[in-house]
């Protein structure tokens, strides 16, 4: 049956749901299909906005019956625009943002559409936190299933390390609770294997005590001081404890009016992060050197709420963004790597830049009990180009790809962080390098649980591709 002639089928699906079915003629359709990276302008045949697990299961059964693939929009922030699809079924989880916290067991129940800021608000009521990413708008489900690097990675590890279990809707429409005792093979797979195996309608996490006030790090220097700042951050981390995690961005900022005035239209190097120690006075003293790596053009490093820290970078990531990002793991934060990054950043046009996230600490403790790949790299480097006009996309993508090639001599096992990289080039090779010896086990599980590759709009492990 052609999708164009399926009005009666759509109506039946809609009548069975507590949530919504949106079709291209519906007023809410265009907003629902949008993802953060507007370079990807995809138009699903229909969008289901579920209100609970029942609706997700009904949508999956509908897709199975009609031979449709499924994309799942948790937060919609993947640079490849994976939350949306063309001509298939999109599940938009935005009606399912609930979070409940048990302060006595230090655990949280998180629904599949919750954003990081939702989790932060609820957990901080009890002085607790889930290590999430670095911005508030990112979807927690997609973040956790793919890994999750945040401002506590060196002390506590990845978001997926804190996953205790999940309720998944599988490709046959069944709902299964997955944890260490129930479907342990799937529990192994979803901690790093992404959305390949089902739709996470509920996630169960353990929490750690953090906040409400922390030693937040957010100091911005001029790009002319990039070498001194990069070297200073490297040397600082070499003697600092694992309580400190840093993100270092060397960016050429476009003169966009929605961006903060102090650095609009400037080339900058931004040092962000936090000290996760429980003694605030000692933590503030420990991060003080990061305020004096050169002469800052803006300095917000100091005491701030944990919630505010995770909202700062949202201001620099407008929702109507268009761009391209590729990442690679690098062996070490060496002098030669610093020199190459300074060279690449100097060639960047407005909207382009290099982002470095030093790793190590708890993050580096490799585990075989989950699918996430090798953790032993010294840092992950992301190369980003953004643009306001689609005509600028060709140069932006070329700059990213050329910069990635220039850094490839420093690459760690040819691997990349799948949560933050465009997957258009060599997707099979990217996945094989990212998962290493775990790839074959993941592929076998994909064949078992999703043999037709219904869940393919993700960092996809295609069961039909060797």
Secondary structure per residue as TSV (DSSP state, phi and psi in degrees):
chain	resnum	aa	ss	phi	psi
A	1	X	-	360.0	126.3
A	2	X	-	-67.0	142.3
A	3	X	G	-61.4	-30.9
A	4	X	G	-65.1	-20.5
A	5	X	G	-110.1	32.1
A	6	X	-	-112.6	24.3
A	7	X	H	-55.0	-40.6
A	8	X	H	-66.9	-37.4
A	9	X	H	-66.3	-41.4
A	10	X	H	-62.1	-41.5
A	11	X	H	-63.0	-42.5
A	12	X	H	-62.4	-43.0
A	13	X	H	-61.3	-47.1
A	14	X	H	-59.6	-42.2
A	15	X	H	-65.3	-22.7
A	16	X	T	-88.6	-5.7
A	17	X	-	-104.5	152.8
A	18	X	S	-83.5	-21.5
A	19	X	S	-95.4	-143.5
A	20	X	E	-126.3	152.1
A	21	X	E	-116.0	124.1
A	22	X	E	-112.6	130.5
A	23	X	-	-111.9	163.6
A	24	X	T	-54.0	-25.9
A	25	X	T	-86.9	-5.4
A	26	X	S	-77.4	141.2
A	27	X	T	-58.1	-31.9
A	28	X	T	-85.9	-4.1
A	29	X	H	-62.6	-49.3
A	30	X	H	-62.8	-40.4
A	31	X	H	-66.6	-39.5
A	32	X	H	-67.2	-34.1
A	33	X	H	-80.4	-13.1
A	34	X	-	-70.9	141.2
A	35	X	-	-117.1	169.9
A	36	X	S	-58.3	-44.9
A	37	X	B	-86.5	97.8
A	38	X	T	-73.1	-2.2
A	39	X	T	-61.4	-26.9
A	40	X	-	-99.5	108.5
A	41	X	-	-113.3	81.7
A	42	X	-	-103.8	149.5
A	43	X	-	-127.5	97.7
A	44	X	-	-65.7	155.9
A	45	X	S	-66.4	-37.7
A	46	X	E	-154.8	156.7
A	47	X	E	-123.1	128.8
A	48	X	E	-104.8	126.7
A	49	X	E	-108.4	92.5
A	50	X	-	-74.1	152.8
A	51	X	S	-102.5	-7.0
A	52	X	S	-175.1	-176.3
A	53	X	H	-60.7	-36.2
A	54	X	H	-56.1	-45.1
A	55	X	H	-66.6	-40.0
A	56	X	H	-62.6	-44.8
A	57	X	H	-61.7	-40.6
A	58	X	H	-64.6	-40.1
A	59	X	H	-65.0	-41.1
A	60	X	H	-65.8	-42.0
A	61	X	H	-64.0	-37.9
A	62	X	H	-62.6	-45.1
A	63	X	H	-62.6	-41.8
A	64	X	H	-62.8	-43.9
A	65	X	H	-64.1	-34.0
A	66	X	H	-106.9	11.5
A	67	X	T	66.8	36.1
A	68	X	-	-101.7	145.3
A	69	X	-	-80.6	163.4
A	70	X	E	-127.9	128.8
A	71	X	E	-106.9	149.6
A	72	X	E	-124.8	123.0
A	73	X	E	-103.0	105.2
A	74	X	S	-84.8	-63.0
A	75	X	S	-121.0	-20.9
A	76	X	-	79.5	25.0
A	77	X	-	-101.5	2.7
A	78	X	-	-66.8	137.7
A	79	X	T	-64.0	-21.0
A	80	X	T	-86.3	3.6
A	81	X	-	66.1	33.7
A	82	X	T	-70.2	-13.8
A	83	X	T	-71.1	-18.0
A	84	X	-	-117.6	165.3
A	85	X	-	-147.8	163.1
A	86	X	S	-99.6	124.2
A	87	X	S	69.7	11.8
A	88	X	S	-121.5	-160.0
A	89	X	E	-103.8	127.9
A	90	X	E	-109.0	131.7
A	91	X	E	-105.5	114.9
A	92	X	E	-101.4	111.7
A	93	X	-	-85.2	14.1
A	94	X	T	-68.3	-14.3
A	95	X	T	-84.9	-4.9
A	96	X	-	-116.0	71.8
A	97	X	-	-111.9	16.9
A	98	X	-	-69.6	147.0
A	99	X	E	-140.2	130.0
A	100	X	E	-127.6	143.9
A	101	X	E	-123.3	136.0
A	102	X	E	-108.9	102.1
A	103	X	T	-68.7	-24.1
A	104	X	T	-73.5	-39.8
A	105	X	T	-92.5	-5.3
A	106	X	T	54.0	54.3
A	107	X	E	-134.0	161.1
A	108	X	E	-138.9	145.3
A	109	X	E	-107.2	121.2
A	110	X	E	-122.8	124.5
A	111	X	E	-78.3	159.7
A	112	X	T	-67.9	-12.5
A	113	X	T	-105.4	5.6
A	114	X	-	-66.8	141.0
A	115	X	B	-93.1	165.0
A	116	X	H	-57.6	-38.7
A	117	X	H	-64.9	-31.8
A	118	X	H	-62.4	-44.4
A	119	X	H	-67.5	-41.7
A	120	X	H	-62.2	-45.7
A	121	X	H	-58.3	-47.8
A	122	X	H	-72.4	-41.2
A	123	X	H	-72.9	-32.2
A	124	X	H	-70.0	-17.1
A	125	X	T	-58.3	-25.7
A	126	X	T	-114.1	12.9
A	127	X	T	67.6	31.7
A	128	X	E	-122.5	164.3
A	129	X	E	-155.2	152.3
A	130	X	-	-103.3	124.3
A	131	X	-	-59.6	110.3
A	132	X	-	-113.4	-156.5
A	133	X	-	-81.3	-152.9
A	134	X	S	-108.4	-4.7
A	135	X	S	-127.6	159.5
A	136	X	S	-83.3	-22.9
A	137	X	S	-85.9	-10.8
A	138	X	S	-66.7	143.5
A	139	X	B	-74.0	129.5
A	140	X	H	-69.3	-38.9
A	141	X	H	-60.9	-51.6
A	142	X	H	-64.4	-39.5
A	143	X	H	-58.9	-50.0
A	144	X	H	-69.1	-40.0
A	145	X	H	-67.1	-25.6
A	146	X	H	-98.1	-6.2
A	147	X	-	138.4	-91.8
A	148	X	-	104.5	90.7
A	149	X	-	-99.7	124.6
A	150	X	-	-135.8	-162.9
A	151	X	T	-79.5	5.5
A	152	X	T	-125.6	18.2
A	153	X	H	-63.8	-36.6
A	154	X	H	-72.7	-26.2
A	155	X	H	-91.9	-40.3
A	156	X	H	-119.1	-11.5
A	157	X	-	94.8	-150.9
A	158	X	-	-96.2	163.2
A	159	X	G	-59.6	-40.6
A	160	X	G	-65.3	-21.3
A	161	X	G	-66.4	-20.6
A	162	X	G	-99.7	1.8
A	163	X	E	-77.5	121.1
A	164	X	E	-94.0	-22.5
A	165	X	E	172.5	175.2
A	166	X	E	-156.7	151.6
A	167	X	E	-98.2	117.4
A	168	X	E	-112.1	139.2
A	169	X	E	-94.8	116.9
A	170	X	-	-84.9	175.5
A	171	X	T	-66.5	-18.4
A	172	X	T	-90.1	4.1
A	173	X	S	87.6	-1.4
A	174	X	-	-79.7	155.6
A	175	X	E	-110.5	126.8
A	176	X	E	-129.9	135.0
A	177	X	E	-84.9	127.7
A	178	X	E	-119.2	124.1
A	179	X	E	-155.9	-164.4
A	180	X	S	-64.4	-23.6
A	181	X	S	-105.5	-24.2
A	182	X	S	-113.6	118.0
A	183	X	S	52.7	56.2
A	184	X	H	-60.7	-25.4
A	185	X	H	-66.3	-41.0
A	186	X	H	-69.9	-36.3
A	187	X	H	-62.6	-40.0
A	188	X	H	-60.9	-43.5
A	189	X	H	-71.1	-39.6
A	190	X	H	-75.8	-14.4
A	191	X	T	-86.9	76.0
A	192	X	T	120.1	-20.1
A	193	X	S	-85.6	2.5
A	194	X	G	70.1	-155.9
A	195	X	G	-88.5	24.0
A	196	X	G	-71.0	-19.0
A	197	X	S	-114.8	-4.3
A	198	X	-	158.3	180.0
A	199	X	E	-99.8	121.1
A	200	X	E	-81.2	106.6
A	201	X	E	-90.1	-26.6
A	202	X	E	-144.5	138.6
A	203	X	E	-125.8	144.0
A	204	X	E	-118.2	123.4
A	205	X	E	-125.6	149.9
A	206	X	E	-90.3	157.8
A	207	X	-	-125.6	166.0
A	208	X	E	-128.0	152.4
A	209	X	E	-73.9	124.6
A	210	X	-	-152.6	141.9
A	211	X	-	79.2	-167.2
A	212	X	S	-74.3	-22.6
A	213	X	E	-101.4	138.9
A	214	X	E	-134.2	167.4
A	215	X	E	-85.1	93.2
A	216	X	E	-82.5	145.9
A	217	X	E	-117.5	119.4
A	218	X	E	-159.4	87.7
A	219	X	E	-124.7	134.2
A	220	X	E	-117.2	129.4
A	221	X	E	-116.3	164.4
A	222	X	E	-72.7	147.4
A	223	X	G	-63.9	-19.8
A	224	X	G	-61.9	-22.1
A	225	X	G	-98.5	17.5
A	226	X	H	-58.3	-44.3
A	227	X	H	-63.9	-43.9
A	228	X	H	-65.0	-39.5
A	229	X	H	-71.1	-43.4
A	230	X	H	-62.1	-45.2
A	231	X	H	-64.3	-40.7
A	232	X	H	-63.9	-40.5
A	233	X	H	-65.3	-42.8
A	234	X	H	-59.7	-48.0
A	235	X	H	-68.5	-35.8
A	236	X	H	-62.3	-48.0
A	237	X	H	-65.0	-28.2
A	238	X	H	-64.6	-26.3
A	239	X	H	-113.5	-8.8
A	240	X	S	-80.4	160.3
A	241	X	-	-79.3	174.6
A	242	X	T	-72.1	-3.4
A	243	X	T	-66.9	-19.3
A	244	X	E	-103.5	127.0
A	245	X	E	-124.1	136.9
A	246	X	E	-124.3	145.3
A	247	X	E	-115.6	131.9
A	248	X	E	-124.3	120.0
A	249	X	E	-121.5	125.2
A	250	X	E	-107.1	107.9
A	251	X	E	-131.2	145.2
A	252	X	E	-101.5	107.4
A	253	X	-	-83.4	128.3
A	254	X	-	-70.6	158.5
A	255	X	-	-81.3	48.9
A	256	X	-	-79.8	133.1
A	257	X	T	-66.2	-22.0
A	258	X	T	-80.3	-6.0
A	259	X	S	-91.0	153.4
A	260	X	-	-58.9	136.1
A	261	X	G	-58.9	-35.4
A	262	X	G	-58.3	-28.3
A	263	X	G	-128.3	13.4
A	264	X	T	-61.5	124.6
A	265	X	T	79.2	12.4
A	266	X	-	-113.6	160.5
A	267	X	E	-96.3	127.5
A	268	X	E	-135.7	165.5
A	269	X	E	-127.0	122.6
A	270	X	E	-112.9	128.9
A	271	X	E	-111.3	115.6
A	272	X	E	-126.0	156.9
A	273	X	E	154.9	-156.7
A	274	X	E	-161.4	161.2
A	275	X	E	-105.8	123.1
A	276	X	-	-96.0	12.6
A	277	X	-	-66.7	153.4
A	278	X	S	-81.2	-20.4
A	279	X	-	-93.5	104.7
A	280	X	H	-63.0	-41.4
A	281	X	H	-61.9	-44.3
A	282	X	H	-66.2	-38.0
A	283	X	H	-64.6	-42.3
A	284	X	H	-63.6	-39.7
A	285	X	H	-64.2	-37.5
A	286	X	H	-68.0	-33.2
A	287	X	H	-91.8	-3.2
A	288	X	G	-53.9	-39.8
A	289	X	G	-60.2	-25.5
A	290	X	G	-71.2	-11.7
A	291	X	G	-87.6	-5.9
A	292	X	-	-130.4	30.9
A	293	X	S	-75.7	-21.9
A	294	X	S	-165.6	-165.8
A	295	X	-	-85.9	113.8
A	296	X	E	-73.7	152.0
A	297	X	E	-99.0	-15.5
A	298	X	E	-156.9	136.2
A	299	X	E	-137.0	109.3
A	300	X	-	-112.0	5.1
A	301	X	-	-61.1	131.0
A	302	X	E	156.0	-167.3
A	303	X	E	-69.6	131.1
A	304	X	E	-153.6	160.7
A	305	X	E	-71.8	149.1
A	306	X	H	-57.8	-37.4
A	307	X	H	-66.0	-44.0
A	308	X	H	-63.1	-38.5
A	309	X	H	-56.8	-39.6
A	310	X	T	-84.9	5.2
A	311	X	T	-107.9	-15.2
A	312	X	T	-59.0	-48.3
A	313	X	G	-74.4	-17.4
A	314	X	G	-58.4	-33.0
A	315	X	G	-64.9	-24.9
A	316	X	G	-96.0	4.1
A	317	X	S	-127.1	75.0
A	318	X	-	-58.0	147.7
A	319	X	S	-63.8	-35.2
A	320	X	S	-89.0	52.7
A	321	X	B	-84.6	144.9
A	322	X	-	-127.0	131.7
A	323	X	E	-177.3	-174.1
A	324	X	E	-145.6	133.6
A	325	X	E	-135.5	137.1
A	326	X	E	-131.4	147.6
A	327	X	E	-130.7	159.6
A	328	X	E	-153.2	147.6
A	329	X	E	-80.5	141.2
A	330	X	E	-120.7	141.9
A	331	X	S	-60.7	-49.1
A	332	X	-	-148.2	153.0
A	333	X	-	-85.7	70.5
A	334	X	-	-96.6	170.2
A	335	X	H	-60.4	-40.2
A	336	X	H	-68.6	-35.5
A	337	X	H	-65.9	-43.4
A	338	X	H	-59.7	-44.4
A	339	X	H	-61.7	-41.4
A	340	X	H	-66.8	-39.9
A	341	X	H	-66.5	-41.0
A	342	X	H	-61.4	-40.7
A	343	X	H	-63.4	-46.1
A	344	X	H	-65.3	-41.5
A	345	X	H	-64.5	-34.1
A	346	X	H	-66.0	-24.6
A	347	X	T	-89.5	-4.4
A	348	X	-	-73.2	139.1
A	349	X	-	-87.9	168.6
A	350	X	T	-52.5	131.7
A	351	X	T	94.8	-3.2
A	352	X	E	-113.6	154.6
A	353	X	E	178.8	176.1
A	354	X	E	-121.3	130.2
A	355	X	E	-117.7	133.2
A	356	X	E	-122.3	130.9
A	357	X	E	-120.2	99.6
A	358	X	E	-61.0	141.0
A	359	X	-	-109.0	-144.7
A	360	X	-	93.2	-173.5
A	361	X	G	63.8	-140.8
A	362	X	G	-61.2	-33.2
A	363	X	G	-56.0	-32.7
A	364	X	G	-82.8	-3.3
A	365	X	-	-78.4	96.3
A	366	X	-	-66.6	139.8
A	367	X	-	-127.7	139.0
A	368	X	S	-93.8	-6.8
A	369	X	S	-87.6	11.7
A	370	X	S	-149.6	164.9
A	371	X	S	-77.0	-22.1
A	372	X	-	-53.4	139.3
A	373	X	-	-80.2	-158.4
A	374	X	-	-57.5	132.5
A	375	X	-	-111.1	9.6
A	376	X	-	-88.3	2.3
A	377	X	-	-67.0	156.1
A	378	X	S	-76.9	-33.2
A	379	X	E	-161.2	163.0
A	380	X	E	-112.7	134.6
A	381	X	E	-114.8	130.4
A	382	X	E	-117.6	134.0
A	383	X	E	-112.2	122.5
A	384	X	E	-126.2	140.3
A	385	X	E	-132.6	129.0
A	386	X	E	-121.2	155.8
A	387	X	-	-151.1	156.8
A	388	X	S	-97.5	-24.8
A	389	X	S	-117.3	131.0
A	390	X	G	-58.4	-24.8
A	391	X	G	-66.9	-17.4
A	392	X	G	-88.0	-1.3
A	393	X	H	-67.2	-35.0
A	394	X	H	-61.9	-47.5
A	395	X	H	-65.5	-41.1
A	396	X	H	-60.6	-45.8
A	397	X	H	-66.0	-39.9
A	398	X	H	-62.1	-42.5
A	399	X	H	-62.3	-42.3
A	400	X	H	-62.6	-47.3
A	401	X	H	-66.1	-41.1
A	402	X	H	-65.9	-37.5
A	403	X	H	-67.9	-39.0
A	404	X	H	-62.4	-41.8
A	405	X	H	-62.4	-39.8
A	406	X	H	-65.1	-28.1
A	407	X	H	-92.7	-4.8
A	408	X	G	-63.6	-25.2
A	409	X	G	-67.2	-17.8
A	410	X	G	-100.7	2.5
A	411	X	B	-67.1	148.8
A	412	X	S	-99.0	102.8
A	413	X	T	57.4	23.5
A	414	X	T	63.3	19.6
A	415	X	-	-94.6	163.5
A	416	X	-	-143.2	160.5
A	417	X	-	-89.7	109.2
A	418	X	G	-66.7	-23.8
A	419	X	G	-68.4	-25.3
A	420	X	G	-132.9	74.5
A	421	X	S	-166.3	145.3
A	422	X	-	-72.6	134.2
A	423	X	-	-101.4	12.5
A	424	X	S	-72.9	-32.0
A	425	X	S	-93.6	129.7
A	426	X	S	43.9	57.5
A	427	X	H	-62.0	-37.2
A	428	X	H	-68.3	-43.5
A	429	X	H	-62.6	-39.7
A	430	X	H	-60.1	-45.4
A	431	X	H	-68.2	-41.8
A	432	X	H	-61.9	-41.1
A	433	X	H	-69.5	-38.5
A	434	X	H	-66.9	-40.6
A	435	X	H	-93.4	-19.3
A	436	X	G	57.0	-133.9
A	437	X	G	-66.6	-9.8
A	438	X	G	-82.8	-11.4
A	439	X	H	-61.5	-43.7
A	440	X	H	-63.9	-38.2
A	441	X	H	-66.3	-40.3
A	442	X	H	-62.7	-41.5
A	443	X	H	-65.4	-39.2
A	444	X	H	-62.8	-40.2
A	445	X	H	-68.7	-36.5
A	446	X	H	-61.8	-43.5
A	447	X	H	-61.6	-35.1
A	448	X	H	-74.0	-43.4
A	449	X	H	-101.2	-20.3
A	450	X	-	-145.3	65.1
A	451	X	T	-64.6	-25.2
A	452	X	T	-92.4	2.2
A	453	X	-	59.5	45.4
A	454	X	S	-61.8	-41.3
A	455	X	S	-91.0	82.3
A	456	X	-	-117.7	-5.6
A	457	X	S	-94.1	74.8
A	458	X	S	-165.9	-168.2
A	459	X	S	-73.5	82.9
A	460	X	-	-82.3	128.8
A	461	X	-	-96.5	97.6
A	462	X	-	-79.4	118.3
A	463	X	T	-66.9	-14.3
A	464	X	T	-95.6	-2.0
A	465	X	-	-111.6	128.6
A	466	X	-	-86.6	360.0
